[in-house]
Amino acid sequence: MLDLPPEEVTKERPSLLMSILASLNHLLAMDEVWLAHMTGSTHPYSELRTMITEDMDELWQIRQGIDKMLKD
């Protein structure tokens, strides 16, 4: 994903979440929601289309952190 041109990542597509970037943000947010439920903690999300970040490098860093937590 990091190799895709930015215009492809943000390009509007015929889907519920509208873009690759929005979809990746949604997947990350939902993993954080599930992690919060599994650990008995809280999460800050109140809607499905939450944009955690619009920066792909930052999104990738956050994704790696959540993946590590889910594996441990």
C-alpha positions as CSV (number, residue, x, y, z in Angstrom):
1,M,0.0,0.0,0.0
2,L,2.8,2.4,0.8
3,D,3.9,2.1,-2.8
4,L,0.7,3.4,-4.3
5,P,0.6,7.0,-5.5
6,P,-1.2,9.3,-3.0
7,E,-3.9,10.0,-5.6
8,E,-4.8,6.3,-5.8
9,V,-5.0,6.0,-2.0
10,T,-7.4,8.9,-1.8
11,K,-9.3,8.4,-5.0
12,E,-13.0,8.2,-4.6
13,R,-14.3,4.7,-5.2
14,P,-17.8,3.1,-5.4
15,S,-17.8,1.7,-1.9
16,L,-19.2,2.5,1.5
17,L,-16.0,3.9,2.8
18,M,-15.2,5.9,-0.5
19,S,-11.4,5.3,-0.7
20,I,-8.5,3.0,0.1
21,L,-7.4,5.4,2.8
22,A,-10.8,5.6,4.4
23,S,-11.0,1.8,4.3
24,L,-7.7,1.3,6.0
25,N,-8.6,3.8,8.7
26,H,-11.8,2.0,9.3
27,L,-10.1,-1.4,9.6
28,L,-7.6,0.1,12.1
29,A,-10.3,1.8,14.2
30,M,-12.4,-1.4,14.3
31,D,-9.3,-3.4,15.5
32,E,-8.8,-0.8,18.2
33,V,-12.5,-1.1,19.2
34,W,-12.2,-4.9,19.4
35,L,-9.0,-4.6,21.4
36,A,-10.6,-2.2,23.8
37,H,-13.5,-4.7,24.3
38,M,-11.2,-7.6,24.8
39,T,-9.1,-5.7,27.4
40,G,-12.0,-4.0,29.1
41,S,-10.7,-0.5,28.2
42,T,-12.4,2.2,26.2
43,H,-11.9,3.6,22.7
44,P,-12.5,7.1,21.3
45,Y,-14.6,6.1,18.3
46,S,-18.3,6.9,17.8
47,E,-18.7,6.5,14.1
48,L,-17.6,3.9,11.5
49,R,-16.0,6.5,9.1
50,T,-13.5,7.8,11.6
51,M,-10.3,9.1,10.0
52,I,-7.5,8.4,12.4
53,T,-4.9,9.9,10.1
54,E,-4.6,10.9,6.4
55,D,-0.9,10.2,6.4
56,M,-0.1,6.7,5.1
57,D,3.2,6.5,6.9
58,E,1.6,7.4,10.2
59,L,-1.3,4.9,9.5
60,W,1.3,2.2,8.8
61,Q,3.1,2.9,12.1
62,I,-0.1,2.8,14.1
63,R,-1.2,-0.4,12.3
64,Q,2.1,-2.1,13.2
65,G,1.6,-1.2,16.8
66,I,-2.0,-2.6,16.9
67,D,-0.9,-5.7,15.1
68,K,1.8,-6.3,17.7
69,M,-0.7,-5.8,20.5
70,L,-3.2,-8.3,18.9
71,K,-0.4,-10.9,18.5
72,D,0.9,-10.6,22.0
